[in-house]
Amino acid sequence: NSPSALDVRKPQVAAMLRKTAAAIAIVAVAADFEEAFEKFKKDFAKPNADKWKFKLTYDYIQSENAKGNKYELGINEFSDMTPDEFASSHFGYKMPEKPWGNLKNLGTHVHNGEPLADSIDWTTKGAVTPVKNQGQCGSCWSFSVTGTLEGRYQIATGRLVSLSEQQFVDCDSQDSGCNGGYPPGTLEWATGRAICTEHSYPYTARDGSCRASSCSPGIPAGEITGHRQVPRGSSSGLASALNSGPVSVA
């Protein structure tokens, strides 16, 4: 119990306490992961979810959220999928060999020097419908088009109408339904046509036969008169286009 003996033991005790604290932290983290995995399986009805793939997503979320970013990541129904698996089942952008080449109702949107807002959020201006879910179908192209049309139509008329992605999946034969599509070509197809409401032509997340003749129009025939392209690489053109309304981007 001499002072010299205590001095020798202090570093040893401190090291032991650090190891104990680290062990407790590891146990706590492991417990948090197990709890998150069990909750994920229950919340999304996935009793056979791949634990290793979920762990990769879980660790990435924890790492990103620890950085103090302005955003926060969280678990969702896709958290047991790798990025490649998600892409193969959800990404459906198909660029033709000659993009824009066969489109008729196409002009170019450029910035003509008009004043531009530093930031703009069309969700706060009433031009964006609630978030939708494309499910296990590569129909992202149709959601991109309906989102653009919904916003532009609201800005032009004051009416926000949720439009039917399923109409494009089923009826637009130049695109490939759940196997992908090309938004500019879809906008070309929509020009002059009536676009159904989501309610009257609901989304099924699978290919089907066209039923547009029996739906209720959200945008009447003839009210879509054309579309314009923002030149590739033109940040000022894109900013200008976004100042006037939502834009379809792929």
N, C-alpha and C positions, 0 to 999 in steps of 0.2 A: 504493500500500500504506500510505498514511498512515492514522492512526486515524480522521480525519474521513471518509475515503472508505469505510472499513469500516462506520462508523456509518450511512452512507447506505444501504449495501447490505443491512444486516441486515433491515430491514422487507421489502425486495424479496425476499430469499431466503426469509424466513418465509412470505410470501404465495405464492411459487412452490411451496414445500413443501406448503402447505395445499391448493393446487389439485391437486397431484400425488396427495396422500393421498385427496382426494375422488374423483379419477378412478379410483384403484385400488379404492376402496370401491364405486363404481358398477359397475365391471367385476366385482367379487366378487359383488355382489348379483345382477347379471344372470346370472352363471354359476350361482349358487345356484338361481335361478328356472328356468333351462334344464334343470338337472339334476333339479329337482323335477318339471318338466313331463314329461320323458322317463320318469322313474320312475313317475309317475302313469299314463301311457299303458300302460306295461308291466305294472304291478301289477294294473290293473283292465281289461286287455284292451280298451283304447279307443284304437286307433291313429289315429282320426280326430277325437279330442277337440278342442273349440274352444279354441284357445290364449288368445284374448282373455278368454273367460269364466273360464277357469282362472286367468288373471292377476288378475282382480278378486278371486276367492276367496283366492288366494295373498297378495295385498297386504293384504287384510283380516286374515288370520291373523297375518301378521307384525306388523301394527299392534297388534292386540289382545294378542299375546303379549309385546310390548315394554312393555306397561303394568304388568307385574308383578302380574297378577291371580292369584287363588287357583286358577284353572283354566287349562288350556292347550289351545288349539285345534290341530287337525291336519287333514291331507288325508284325504279318504275318497272313496268311489266317486261321490259327488255333486258333487265340487268343480269340475266343468266345467259345472254348471247354474246358472242364475240363481235367486234365491229364488222368482220367479213360476213358473218352469219346474218347480221341485221341488214347489211347492204344487199346481200343476195335475195332477201325476201321482201325488201321494202323500196329499194332504189329502182326507179323505172324510167329514168331519162334516156331517151334514144335520139341521138342527133343523126339526121340523114347525111348522106355523102355530100350534098350541096345544100347546107342550111340556108334558109331564106330564099333559095333559088326559085322555087315554084309557087311562092306566095304572091297573091294578087293585091290584097288590101293592105299593103305594107308601105309605110313611110319611115322616115328616120327622125328620131327625137334628139335634138341637140340643145345645148345651153346657149341661149342667145344674149347672155349678159344680164338677164333679169335677176333682181335680188333673190337670194335663196336663204331660207331659214337655216340657222346653225344646226337645229335638230327638229325632227317632226315625228310624231307618234300617232298614227291613224287609229289606233285602238282607243285613244282618249277623245277622238273626234267623231266617234260613232260610226266608223266606216269598216269595222272588222267584226265578223261573226265570232262566236265562241270557238275555242279550240276543237278540232275534229280529229278522228282517229281512223287512219286508212286500213288498219288491221293487217292481216297477212296477204297483202295484195300490192303488186308493184304499180300502184296507181297514183304515185305522188304527183305526176304531171297533171292529172285532172284536178287535184286539190289546189295546185298552183294556179290553174286557170280559174277555178271558181272563186278563189280568194281575191284574185285581181278583178274579176268581173263584179263580185259583190261590192268591193270597195269603190270602184269607179262608178257603178250604178248608184250607190248611195250618195256619192259626191254630186252626181249630176241631177238626182231627183229628190234626195232627202229620204229615200226609202231603203232601209237595210233589209235585204232578203237573203236567206240562206239558200244557196243554189245546189243543184243535184250533181254530184260527182259521178253517180251511177249512170246518169244519162250519157256522159262522155264515154265511160267505160263500155257501155252496151251499144251505143249508137254511132260513135265516131269510128267508122271502119278504116280510116287511114292510120289510126293509132292501134295499139295492140292490147287494150284492156289491162289486165293484171300483169301483162308481160312488158309494159312500158309504153311511153308515148313522148311526143314532142310538143311542148306548150305553144310555140308560135303556130304550128300547123293546126293545133286544136282551136286556137283563137280564130284562125282562118275559117275553120269548119263552122264555128259558132256565129260568124258574121252573117247577119240576115235571118238567123234562126231564132225561134223561141227557146229559151232556156228554162227548164223545169225547176220548180221549187224542191228543196230537200224533202219537205213533208210529203209531197205528192209522188215523189220518185226517190224513195229512201235508199241509202247506201247498203249494199250487201257484202262488200269486200270479195266479190267473185264475178267472173264474167257471166253475162246473161243476154237474153234477147231484148231488143229495143222496145220500150213501152212508152215512148215519148208522146204518142198520139193520144194517150189517155191521161196525161199529167196536167197540172195547173201551171201556167207560165209564171215564172218569177220575173223574167225579162221578156216582154212581148217580142214577137218576130219583127225585125226591121230596126230595132233600137240599138243593136250593136252594128256599127257602121264600118269598123276597121280597127287596125292596131298599128303600132309603130315600134321600130327597133331602136334600142339605145346602142350606138356603135361600140364594138368591143374595145375595152380599155378606156372608155371615156368616163372618168369619175365625175366630171362636171355634168355630163349628160345624164348620168344615173341620178345624181343629186337633184337635178332639175326635174326629172321624171318623178322622183319620189316626193318632191314638193307639190306635185299636182295629184298624186294618188298612189295607191299600192302598185307594185311592179312585180311581174313574174320573172324570177331569176333562176337559172339552172347552171 
